[in-house]
Amino acid sequence: MEKVVSILRRYLGHELTGLIILGLLLRIVLMPYFIWPYDMNEYQSSLIYFINGKDPYALHASIYPPLMYFITFPLFRLTYQFGVSFNFHSITDSLTGTNVTGLIAISQISPLFLVLWKIPVLCFDLLTGILIYYFARETTSNPKLPKYCFMLWLFNPFTLASSYLLGSYDVVVGFFILLGAFFLFKGNYFFAGISFGLGTLAKTSPIYVALPMLAILLFRKNACHKAVDLKNNLQSFLKFTVGYIVPIASFAPLFIEYVNLTWFGISREISIAGGLNQWFFASDPLRAEWINLRIGMIETIFSFYPLVVFCLAIVFSRYLVASKTKLVLMTAFFASLIYFFLPITFQPQYLLWTLPLLVVCLSLESRFIWSLIVYSVAGFLFFFSLQGFQVFLYPLAMYTSLYSPNQLVASAISYMNIPGLFSQNLTQDFSTVFGGLGFVGTLLTMALLVWSLRRVETDEK
């Protein structure tokens, strides 16, 4: 009994305990009432096929990799067994408003189901914060900085909006990329590969980070002899490769079907249709039309991405002596580089792929606070630039008599009809401004990462 009391006292006295409780309460308030059902419907319909023993990929019922289905499957079964309704009930009078606003989903669903559905997001969100804390403890000698890094993640309004208002699962991808970077920093290349492999099974973007890091591991210089140590490099390369293959192979049949479906079976999500895809380049209909007419040419340009990252990896390997710190910065660099090759399909919540890494980079270089501020402000305000802050009235309209769905829709439409300064309406102005700010944030992040790599090189010499 004394041992249990001692353990409880140690954890309750930890400097993160109060912050975790406060952050958890904040998330519990948001979890039952907010959702954007597009992604939820995709996962939900696919899980129904799984439950009935059918293949969602063969039936074109899924557009996402398989890992999240296995994570959410037990929770979905639980809600199914306990009779919790998972159906969306549209409010007929507000359908016109939904079509106009694009994002406000005027539909009712059980708050209990939303809580259960967001439990995986909550778990990965908290795990990401804790990993940031322990990662920062490894990278800085300042005893206060890890706690500040943890707070920057836990109370970031953009991460809260992405995970608990929108209900996206991109924090899962960000966690596995961060975990992969942590294992690279610790020199555990096998588990780094496993982390990136699991991330690829949640969303394919981590493969675009894993491949250049593989090239760096193979061609990097030895820190002592300032030359390529082919034997050790090959061992690191093989450990990472085997680790990456293990989770992919475990889900091979479903993952192969997913790849065939997304690359060959259906058209890519590359044209601009509206909603969250209106990120910077296409917040105005004329720009959207210009892009859509040139999709083929743009796809051809983006097909050179593997060659670009391979060349950059060789350059890094040639001119930078390998170190633990540089591996972290290089991982963040290639994770950020993805955004330059996904400008057509880019959505603000994708920033969660790199945001955890940038918080860790802050423990290495204080200037990264500017990247975090720009990304967080741009992503958070872009969500609401499309429809105004009426979204915060959603719970009142759906679950109380204080505000009605029709009032919510009328308010949103009124906002959408405000004339813009340089676009058709104000929402397009805001989308362009905050989307453009996010793009500036990417340029700033890349510049800071290159500067930090050069500074670390100079310090180590």
C-alpha positions in Angstrom: 0.0 0.0 0.0 2.8 2.4 0.8 4.4 1.7 -2.6 1.1 2.6 -4.3 0.8 5.8 -2.2 4.4 6.6 -3.1 3.8 6.2 -6.8 0.6 8.3 -6.7 2.3 11.0 -4.8 5.2 11.1 -7.3 2.9 11.4 -10.3 0.4 13.8 -8.7 3.4 16.0 -7.7 4.8 16.1 -11.3 5.0 19.5 -12.8 2.7 18.4 -15.7 -0.1 17.0 -13.6 -2.1 20.2 -13.1 -1.6 21.2 -16.7 -2.8 17.8 -18.0 -5.9 18.0 -15.8 -6.7 21.5 -17.1 -6.0 20.5 -20.7 -8.2 17.4 -20.3 -11.1 19.3 -18.9 -10.9 21.8 -21.8 -10.9 18.9 -24.3 -13.8 17.2 -22.6 -15.9 20.4 -23.0 -15.2 20.5 -26.7 -15.5 16.8 -27.5 -19.3 16.2 -27.3 -20.6 19.1 -29.3 -18.4 19.9 -32.3 -17.7 18.0 -35.5 -17.3 18.4 -39.2 -18.8 15.1 -40.4 -17.0 14.6 -43.8 -14.0 12.6 -42.4 -16.2 11.0 -39.8 -18.7 9.7 -42.4 -15.8 8.1 -44.4 -14.5 6.3 -41.3 -17.9 5.4 -40.1 -19.2 3.9 -43.4 -15.9 1.9 -43.8 -16.2 0.5 -40.2 -19.8 -0.6 -41.0 -18.3 -2.6 -43.9 -15.7 -4.1 -41.6 -18.3 -5.1 -39.0 -20.2 -6.9 -41.7 -17.1 -8.7 -43.0 -16.8 -6.7 -46.2 -13.8 -4.9 -47.8 -14.3 -1.1 -47.9 -11.5 -0.6 -50.4 -12.9 -3.1 -52.9 -16.3 -1.3 -52.6 -14.7 2.2 -52.9 -16.1 3.0 -49.5 -12.8 4.3 -48.0 -10.2 6.8 -49.0 -7.9 6.5 -46.0 -5.1 4.0 -45.0 -6.1 1.1 -42.8 -4.5 1.9 -39.3 -7.2 4.2 -38.0 -9.9 1.7 -38.7 -8.2 -0.8 -36.4 -7.8 1.9 -33.7 -11.4 3.1 -33.9 -13.0 -0.4 -34.5 -13.2 -1.4 -30.8 -14.8 2.0 -29.9 -17.2 1.7 -32.8 -18.2 -1.8 -31.6 -18.7 -0.5 -28.1 -21.1 2.2 -29.2 -22.9 -0.3 -31.4 -23.3 -2.8 -28.6 -24.5 -0.2 -26.1 -27.0 1.2 -28.6 -25.5 4.6 -28.8 -26.8 6.2 -32.1 -24.1 7.1 -34.6 -26.5 8.5 -37.2 -26.5 12.1 -38.4 -29.9 13.7 -38.4 -29.9 16.7 -40.8 -32.0 19.7 -39.9 -34.1 20.2 -43.1 -34.7 23.9 -42.7 -30.9 24.5 -42.5 -29.8 22.5 -45.6 -29.7 25.6 -47.8 -27.4 27.3 -45.3 -25.1 24.3 -45.0 -24.7 24.4 -48.8 -23.8 28.0 -48.7 -21.4 28.0 -45.8 -19.6 24.8 -46.9 -18.4 23.9 -43.4 -21.1 24.3 -40.8 -22.8 20.9 -40.6 -26.3 21.4 -39.3 -26.9 17.9 -38.1 -27.6 16.3 -34.8 -25.7 13.3 -33.4 -25.3 11.8 -30.0 -22.8 13.8 -27.9 -21.8 10.5 -26.2 -20.9 9.1 -29.6 -18.8 12.1 -30.4 -16.9 11.7 -27.1 -16.2 8.0 -27.8 -15.3 8.8 -31.4 -12.7 11.4 -30.3 -11.0 9.3 -27.7 -8.2 8.2 -30.1 -7.6 11.8 -31.0 -7.5 12.7 -27.3 -5.0 9.9 -26.5 -2.6 10.7 -29.3 -3.0 14.4 -28.5 -1.9 13.9 -24.9 0.8 11.4 -25.9 2.2 14.0 -28.4 2.4 16.6 -25.6 4.1 14.2 -23.2 6.6 13.1 -25.9 7.3 16.8 -26.7 8.1 17.3 -23.0 10.5 14.4 -22.7 12.1 15.1 -26.1 12.7 18.7 -25.1 14.4 17.4 -21.9 16.9 15.6 -24.1 17.6 18.6 -26.3 18.0 21.5 -23.8 19.7 22.2 -20.5 17.1 24.8 -19.5 15.0 23.0 -16.9 11.9 25.2 -17.5 11.8 25.0 -21.3 10.3 21.4 -21.6 7.3 22.5 -19.5 6.8 25.6 -21.7 7.0 23.4 -24.8 4.4 21.1 -23.4 2.1 24.1 -22.7 2.6 25.4 -26.2 1.2 22.2 -27.5 -1.5 21.5 -24.9 -3.1 24.9 -25.1 -2.5 25.8 -28.7 -5.9 27.0 -30.1 -5.1 25.7 -33.6 -4.5 22.1 -32.3 -7.7 22.3 -30.3 -9.7 23.5 -33.3 -8.2 20.9 -35.6 -8.8 17.9 -33.3 -11.9 18.8 -31.3 -13.9 21.3 -33.4 -13.1 19.8 -36.8 -12.5 16.2 -35.5 -9.5 15.5 -37.8 -7.1 12.6 -37.1 -4.0 14.4 -38.3 -2.5 14.6 -34.8 -2.0 10.8 -35.1 0.3 11.4 -38.1 2.1 14.2 -36.2 2.7 11.9 -33.3 4.3 9.2 -35.3 6.5 11.6 -37.2 7.6 13.1 -33.9 8.2 9.6 -32.4 10.3 8.7 -35.5 12.4 11.8 -35.0 12.8 11.0 -31.3 14.1 7.5 -32.1 16.5 9.0 -34.8 17.8 11.4 -32.1 18.3 8.4 -29.7 20.0 6.4 -32.5 17.3 3.6 -32.4 16.9 3.4 -36.2 14.7 0.2 -36.1 12.1 1.8 -34.0 12.4 5.0 -36.0 11.4 3.0 -39.0 8.5 1.4 -37.2 7.2 4.8 -36.2 7.3 6.2 -39.7 5.7 3.0 -41.0 2.8 3.3 -38.6 2.5 7.0 -39.6 2.2 5.9 -43.2 -0.6 3.5 -42.3 -2.5 6.5 -40.7 -1.8 8.8 -43.7 0.7 8.3 -46.5 2.5 11.7 -45.9 5.2 10.2 -43.5 6.7 8.2 -46.4 7.8 11.6 -47.9 9.8 12.2 -44.7 11.1 8.6 -44.3 12.6 8.3 -47.8 15.0 11.3 -47.6 16.0 10.4 -44.1 16.9 6.9 -45.4 19.2 8.6 -47.9 20.8 10.7 -45.2 21.4 7.7 -43.0 23.1 5.9 -45.9 25.3 8.8 -47.1 26.0 10.8 -44.0 29.5 11.6 -42.8 31.0 10.2 -39.6 31.1 12.8 -36.8 34.7 11.7 -35.8 36.4 11.1 -39.1 34.4 13.6 -41.2 34.0 10.9 -43.9 31.4 8.4 -45.0 31.4 5.3 -42.8 29.7 2.9 -45.2 29.5 0.0 -42.8 27.8 1.8 -40.0 25.7 3.8 -42.4 24.5 0.6 -44.1 23.6 -0.9 -40.7 21.6 2.2 -39.8 19.9 2.2 -43.2 18.9 -1.5 -43.0 17.6 -1.2 -39.4 15.4 1.8 -40.5 14.2 0.0 -43.6 13.3 -3.2 -41.8 11.5 -1.2 -39.1 9.6 0.7 -41.7 8.6 -2.5 -43.6 7.3 -4.4 -40.5 4.1 -2.4 -39.9 3.5 -2.0 -43.7 3.8 -5.7 -44.2 1.5 -6.4 -41.2 -1.3 -4.5 -43.1 0.0 -5.4 -46.6 -3.3 -6.7 -48.2 -5.4 -3.7 -47.1 -2.6 -1.2 -47.7 -2.0 -2.5 -51.3 -5.7 -2.2 -51.9 -5.7 1.4 -50.5 -2.8 2.4 -52.8 -4.4 0.9 -55.8 -7.7 2.6 -55.0 -6.2 6.1 -54.4 -3.6 6.0 -57.2 -5.4 4.2 -59.9 -9.0 3.5 -59.0 -10.3 7.0 -58.2 -9.3 10.5 -59.2 -6.9 12.2 -56.8 -8.2 14.9 -54.5 -6.4 17.5 -56.5 -9.1 19.8 -57.9 -10.3 22.7 -55.9 -14.0 22.3 -55.0 -14.3 24.6 -51.9 -14.5 24.2 -48.2 -11.2 23.4 -46.5 -9.5 22.9 -49.8 -9.6 26.7 -50.3 -6.2 27.1 -48.8 -4.5 30.2 -50.1 -4.2 29.3 -53.7 -7.9 28.9 -54.4 -9.8 30.9 -51.9 -11.1 32.9 -54.8 -13.2 31.2 -57.6 -11.1 32.7 -60.4 -7.8 31.3 -58.9 -9.5 28.0 -58.4 -10.6 27.8 -62.0 -7.1 28.8 -63.1 -5.6 25.9 -61.1 -8.1 23.3 -62.1 -7.5 24.1 -65.8 -3.8 23.3 -65.3 -4.0 20.2 -63.1 -2.1 18.0 -65.5 0.8 20.4 -65.7 0.9 20.8 -62.0 0.8 17.1 -61.4 3.8 16.7 -63.7 5.8 19.2 -61.7 4.9 17.6 -58.4 6.0 14.2 -59.8 9.6 15.4 -59.5 9.3 15.5 -55.7 11.2 12.2 -55.1 14.1 13.5 -57.2 14.1 16.8 -55.4 14.2 15.3 -51.9 16.9 12.8 -53.0 19.1 15.6 -54.3 18.6 17.6 -51.1 19.3 14.5 -48.9 22.6 14.1 -50.8 23.5 17.7 -50.4 22.8 17.5 -46.6 24.9 14.3 -46.4 27.7 15.8 -48.4 28.1 19.1 -46.5 26.8 18.4 -43.0 28.5 16.1 -40.6 25.9 13.8 -38.9 24.7 14.6 -35.4 21.7 13.8 -33.3 20.5 17.4 -33.4 20.8 17.7 -37.1 18.8 14.5 -37.7 15.9 16.2 -35.8 16.2 19.4 -37.8 16.5 17.5 -41.1 13.3 15.5 -40.2 11.5 18.8 -39.6 12.9 20.2 -42.9 11.6 17.3 -45.0 8.3 17.2 -43.1 7.8 20.9 -43.9 8.9 20.4 -47.5 5.8 18.3 -48.1 3.7 21.4 -48.0 5.4 22.7 -51.1 4.3 19.6 -53.0 0.8 19.5 -51.7 -0.4 23.1 -52.3 -3.5 21.9 -54.3 -4.8 19.4 -51.7 -3.3 21.2 -48.7 -5.6 21.7 -45.8 -4.8 23.7 -42.6 -5.0 20.6 -40.3 -2.1 19.1 -42.2 0.1 21.6 -40.2 -0.3 19.1 -37.3 2.2 16.9 -39.2 5.0 19.2 -38.4 3.8 21.4 -35.5 5.0 18.9 -32.8 8.5 18.8 -34.3 8.6 22.6 -34.4 7.8 22.8 -30.7 10.8 20.5 -30.1 12.9 22.6 -32.4 12.0 25.6 -30.2 14.0 23.9 -27.4 17.0 24.0 -29.8 16.5 27.5 -31.1 14.2 30.2 -29.7 13.5 31.7 -33.1 11.2 28.8 -33.9 8.6 30.6 -31.8 7.8 32.8 -34.8 7.0 29.7 -37.0 4.7 28.4 -34.2 3.0 31.7 -33.9 2.5 32.2 -37.6 1.3 28.6 -38.2 -1.1 28.6 -35.2 -2.6 32.0 -36.0 -3.0 31.3 -39.7 -4.4 27.8 -39.3 -6.8 28.8 -36.5 -8.2 31.9 -38.2 -8.4 30.3 -41.6 -10.9 27.7 -40.2 -13.2 30.6 -39.1 -12.5 32.9 -42.0 -14.7 30.6 -44.2 -17.8 30.9 -42.0 -17.1 33.3 -39.2 -17.1 32.5 -35.5 -20.7 31.4 -35.6 -19.4 27.8 -35.3 -19.1 28.5 -31.6 -22.8 28.9 -31.4 -23.3 25.4 -32.8 -23.9 23.6 -29.5 -26.4 26.3 -28.4 -28.3 25.8 -31.7 -28.3 22.0 -31.6 -28.7 21.1 -28.0 -30.5 24.1 -26.3 -33.4 26.4 -26.8 -31.2 29.5 -26.4 -30.4 29.6 -30.1 -32.0 27.9 -33.1 -30.4 26.2 -36.2 -32.2 28.7 -38.4 -30.6 31.6 -36.5 -27.2 30.0 -36.8 -27.6 29.6 -40.6 -29.0 33.1 -41.0 -26.0 34.5 -39.1 -23.5 32.4 -41.2 -25.1 33.4 -44.5 -25.1 37.1 -43.5 -21.4 36.8 -42.8 -20.9 35.1 -46.2 -22.6 37.9 -48.0 -20.4 40.7 -46.6 -18.7 42.3 -49.6 -14.9 41.8 -49.8 -12.2 44.4 -50.3 -10.4 42.6 -53.1 -12.6 39.5 -53.6 -16.2 38.8 -54.1 -16.9 38.6 -50.4 -15.1 39.0 -47.0 -14.7 35.3 -46.4 -12.6 35.0 -49.6 -10.5 38.0 -48.4 -9.8 36.4 -45.1 -9.1 33.0 -46.7 -6.5 34.6 -48.9 -4.9 36.6 -46.1 -4.7 33.8 -43.5 -3.9 31.1 -46.1 -1.2 33.4 -47.5 0.1 33.9 -43.9 0.3 30.1 -43.5 2.3 29.9 -46.7 4.7 32.6 -45.4 4.9 30.5 -42.2 6.2 27.6 -44.3 8.8 29.8 -46.0 9.9 31.1 -42.6 10.1 27.6 -41.2 12.2 26.3 -44.0 14.6 29.3 -43.7 14.9 28.8 -39.9 15.6 25.1 -40.3 18.4 25.8 -42.9 19.8 28.5 -40.7 19.7 26.2 -37.6 21.5 23.4 -39.5 24.3 25.8 -40.5 24.5 27.2 -37.0 24.8 23.7 -35.4 27.5 22.8 -38.0 29.5 25.9 -37.0 29.1 25.3 -33.3 30.2 21.7 -33.6 33.3 22.7 -35.5 
